[in-house]
């Protein structure tokens, strides 16, 4: 069993609020050390940053900084809608995998159904 801390979720928008990704990673790393945790689940939902094209860059710097300060496990949770190229044409998460590769230990893709989103086929998620 692994014990993780969850970071961000829908309550925090660190990239939109111009929070330093490297300083945020250092603070989170210290928290992981303080409580002897195994890693972090990065539940990144900063939609404004993704729309503006700065979400992927922020996440890349954050994850690289986190892995530099602490070799903890990184679980990256992304909402499935972020893979929608029509909604987020300049911030698709695929370049994140290209930039970080093995730095992300696990991906978790969240499918949250609402009135405006229908995730019932592969194409409705990834096209």
Short mmCIF file of the C-alpha atoms (twelve columns), coordinates in Angstrom:
data_MODEL
# 
_entry.id   MODEL 
# 
loop_
_atom_site.group_PDB 
_atom_site.id 
_atom_site.type_symbol 
_atom_site.label_atom_id 
_atom_site.label_alt_id 
_atom_site.label_comp_id 
_atom_site.label_asym_id 
_atom_site.label_seq_id 
_atom_site.Cartn_x 
_atom_site.Cartn_y 
_atom_site.Cartn_z 
_atom_site.pdbx_PDB_model_num 
ATOM 1   C CA . UNK A 1   0.000   0.000  0.000   1 
ATOM 2   C CA . UNK A 2   1.185   3.535  -0.821  1 
ATOM 3   C CA . UNK A 3   0.194   6.715  0.971   1 
ATOM 4   C CA . UNK A 4   -0.078  9.786  -1.255  1 
ATOM 5   C CA . UNK A 5   -1.028  13.399 -0.835  1 
ATOM 6   C CA . UNK A 6   -3.454  14.876 -3.355  1 
ATOM 7   C CA . UNK A 7   -2.443  18.224 -4.844  1 
ATOM 8   C CA . UNK A 8   -4.667  20.879 -6.405  1 
ATOM 9   C CA . UNK A 9   -7.943  19.253 -7.550  1 
ATOM 10  C CA . UNK A 10  -10.630 21.675 -8.684  1 
ATOM 11  C CA . UNK A 11  -9.973  24.029 -5.773  1 
ATOM 12  C CA . UNK A 12  -6.591  25.370 -6.836  1 
ATOM 13  C CA . UNK A 13  -5.456  26.918 -10.107 1 
ATOM 14  C CA . UNK A 14  -1.721  27.368 -9.540  1 
ATOM 15  C CA . UNK A 15  -0.719  28.212 -13.106 1 
ATOM 16  C CA . UNK A 16  -3.536  30.752 -13.544 1 
ATOM 17  C CA . UNK A 17  -2.573  32.360 -10.232 1 
ATOM 18  C CA . UNK A 18  1.068   32.586 -11.376 1 
ATOM 19  C CA . UNK A 19  2.342   30.476 -8.486  1 
ATOM 20  C CA . UNK A 20  5.940   29.444 -9.095  1 
ATOM 21  C CA . UNK A 21  5.952   25.815 -10.190 1 
ATOM 22  C CA . UNK A 22  9.417   25.145 -8.760  1 
ATOM 23  C CA . UNK A 23  8.656   26.756 -5.375  1 
ATOM 24  C CA . UNK A 24  5.351   24.905 -5.190  1 
ATOM 25  C CA . UNK A 25  7.196   21.630 -5.884  1 
ATOM 26  C CA . UNK A 26  9.741   22.382 -3.151  1 
ATOM 27  C CA . UNK A 27  6.980   23.080 -0.633  1 
ATOM 28  C CA . UNK A 28  5.122   19.916 -1.592  1 
ATOM 29  C CA . UNK A 29  8.338   17.884 -1.395  1 
ATOM 30  C CA . UNK A 30  8.934   19.164 2.149   1 
ATOM 31  C CA . UNK A 31  5.364   18.157 3.062   1 
ATOM 32  C CA . UNK A 32  5.919   14.654 1.633   1 
ATOM 33  C CA . UNK A 33  9.114   14.348 3.699   1 
ATOM 34  C CA . UNK A 34  7.491   15.679 6.872   1 
ATOM 35  C CA . UNK A 35  4.764   13.066 6.804   1 
ATOM 36  C CA . UNK A 36  6.860   10.255 5.299   1 
ATOM 37  C CA . UNK A 37  4.500   9.865  2.337   1 
ATOM 38  C CA . UNK A 38  5.186   7.776  -0.754  1 
ATOM 39  C CA . UNK A 39  4.294   10.333 -3.376  1 
ATOM 40  C CA . UNK A 40  1.770   12.762 -4.776  1 
ATOM 41  C CA . UNK A 41  -1.348  12.561 -6.886  1 
ATOM 42  C CA . UNK A 42  -1.299  15.704 -9.023  1 
ATOM 43  C CA . UNK A 43  -4.951  16.337 -9.783  1 
ATOM 44  C CA . UNK A 44  -4.458  19.230 -12.188 1 
ATOM 45  C CA . UNK A 45  -7.660  20.944 -13.343 1 
ATOM 46  C CA . UNK A 46  -6.498  24.469 -14.088 1 
ATOM 47  C CA . UNK A 47  -8.711  24.909 -17.148 1 
ATOM 48  C CA . UNK A 48  -7.893  28.588 -17.679 1 
ATOM 49  C CA . UNK A 49  -4.171  27.840 -17.835 1 
ATOM 50  C CA . UNK A 50  -4.865  25.004 -20.247 1 
ATOM 51  C CA . UNK A 51  -6.966  27.269 -22.475 1 
ATOM 52  C CA . UNK A 52  -4.222  29.906 -22.433 1 
ATOM 53  C CA . UNK A 53  -1.570  27.345 -23.296 1 
ATOM 54  C CA . UNK A 54  0.473   27.663 -20.113 1 
ATOM 55  C CA . UNK A 55  -0.845  24.651 -18.176 1 
ATOM 56  C CA . UNK A 56  1.417   22.059 -19.785 1 
ATOM 57  C CA . UNK A 57  4.502   24.240 -19.295 1 
ATOM 58  C CA . UNK A 58  3.624   24.814 -15.625 1 
ATOM 59  C CA . UNK A 59  3.028   21.093 -15.056 1 
ATOM 60  C CA . UNK A 60  6.301   20.184 -16.779 1 
ATOM 61  C CA . UNK A 61  8.345   22.547 -14.593 1 
ATOM 62  C CA . UNK A 62  6.430   21.445 -11.486 1 
ATOM 63  C CA . UNK A 63  6.972   17.723 -12.069 1 
ATOM 64  C CA . UNK A 64  10.640  18.126 -13.038 1 
ATOM 65  C CA . UNK A 65  11.234  20.237 -9.914  1 
ATOM 66  C CA . UNK A 66  9.384   17.756 -7.718  1 
ATOM 67  C CA . UNK A 67  11.385  14.816 -9.040  1 
ATOM 68  C CA . UNK A 68  14.629  16.767 -8.585  1 
ATOM 69  C CA . UNK A 69  13.923  17.478 -4.930  1 
ATOM 70  C CA . UNK A 70  12.349  14.152 -4.045  1 
ATOM 71  C CA . UNK A 71  12.258  10.900 -5.937  1 
ATOM 72  C CA . UNK A 72  8.702   10.237 -4.828  1 
ATOM 73  C CA . UNK A 73  6.131   8.571  -6.992  1 
ATOM 74  C CA . UNK A 74  4.177   10.951 -9.210  1 
ATOM 75  C CA . UNK A 75  0.600   10.073 -10.051 1 
ATOM 76  C CA . UNK A 76  -0.833  12.517 -12.576 1 
ATOM 77  C CA . UNK A 77  -4.623  12.810 -12.657 1 
ATOM 78  C CA . UNK A 78  -6.007  14.597 -15.673 1 
ATOM 79  C CA . UNK A 79  -9.601  15.247 -16.547 1 
ATOM 80  C CA . UNK A 80  -10.454 13.492 -19.808 1 
ATOM 81  C CA . UNK A 81  -11.757 16.736 -21.256 1 
ATOM 82  C CA . UNK A 82  -8.180  18.080 -21.379 1 
ATOM 83  C CA . UNK A 83  -7.517  15.632 -24.216 1 
ATOM 84  C CA . UNK A 84  -10.218 17.294 -26.304 1 
ATOM 85  C CA . UNK A 85  -8.307  19.111 -29.068 1 
ATOM 86  C CA . UNK A 86  -11.297 21.264 -29.991 1 
ATOM 87  C CA . UNK A 87  -11.616 22.676 -26.473 1 
ATOM 88  C CA . UNK A 88  -7.876  22.792 -25.637 1 
ATOM 89  C CA . UNK A 89  -6.067  22.926 -28.999 1 
ATOM 90  C CA . UNK A 90  -2.785  24.334 -27.655 1 
ATOM 91  C CA . UNK A 91  -2.647  22.462 -24.351 1 
ATOM 92  C CA . UNK A 92  -3.183  18.822 -25.161 1 
ATOM 93  C CA . UNK A 93  -1.494  16.637 -22.493 1 
ATOM 94  C CA . UNK A 94  0.256   14.389 -25.036 1 
ATOM 95  C CA . UNK A 95  3.322   16.731 -25.172 1 
ATOM 96  C CA . UNK A 96  3.552   16.327 -21.408 1 
ATOM 97  C CA . UNK A 97  4.297   12.641 -21.885 1 
ATOM 98  C CA . UNK A 98  6.852   13.483 -24.568 1 
ATOM 99  C CA . UNK A 99  8.577   16.022 -22.302 1 
ATOM 100 C CA . UNK A 100 8.486   13.988 -19.089 1 
ATOM 101 C CA . UNK A 101 8.267   10.354 -20.120 1 
ATOM 102 C CA . UNK A 102 9.318   8.170  -17.201 1 
ATOM 103 C CA . UNK A 103 9.099   11.030 -14.664 1 
ATOM 104 C CA . UNK A 104 5.369   10.325 -14.376 1 
ATOM 105 C CA . UNK A 105 4.880   6.990  -12.668 1 
ATOM 106 C CA . UNK A 106 1.138   6.616  -13.251 1 
ATOM 107 C CA . UNK A 107 -1.549  8.408  -15.233 1 
ATOM 108 C CA . UNK A 108 -5.096  8.587  -13.951 1 
ATOM 109 C CA . UNK A 109 -7.665  9.829  -16.454 1 
ATOM 110 C CA . UNK A 110 -10.879 11.117 -14.851 1 
ATOM 111 C CA . UNK A 111 -14.152 10.888 -16.724 1 
ATOM 112 C CA . UNK A 112 -16.692 13.248 -15.223 1 
ATOM 113 C CA . UNK A 113 -20.015 13.221 -16.951 1 
ATOM 114 C CA . UNK A 114 -22.100 16.372 -17.119 1 
ATOM 115 C CA . UNK A 115 -24.831 17.744 -19.383 1 
ATOM 116 C CA . UNK A 116 -22.392 19.171 -21.918 1 
ATOM 117 C CA . UNK A 117 -19.948 16.267 -22.071 1 
ATOM 118 C CA . UNK A 118 -20.590 12.747 -23.256 1 
ATOM 119 C CA . UNK A 119 -17.742 10.265 -22.713 1 
ATOM 120 C CA . UNK A 120 -19.253 7.145  -24.212 1 
ATOM 121 C CA . UNK A 121 -16.761 6.405  -27.000 1 
ATOM 122 C CA . UNK A 122 -13.024 6.629  -27.557 1 
ATOM 123 C CA . UNK A 123 -13.542 9.445  -30.069 1 
ATOM 124 C CA . UNK A 124 -15.660 11.503 -27.675 1 
ATOM 125 C CA . UNK A 125 -12.718 11.500 -25.256 1 
ATOM 126 C CA . UNK A 126 -9.613  11.689 -27.423 1 
ATOM 127 C CA . UNK A 127 -10.760 13.266 -30.675 1 
# 
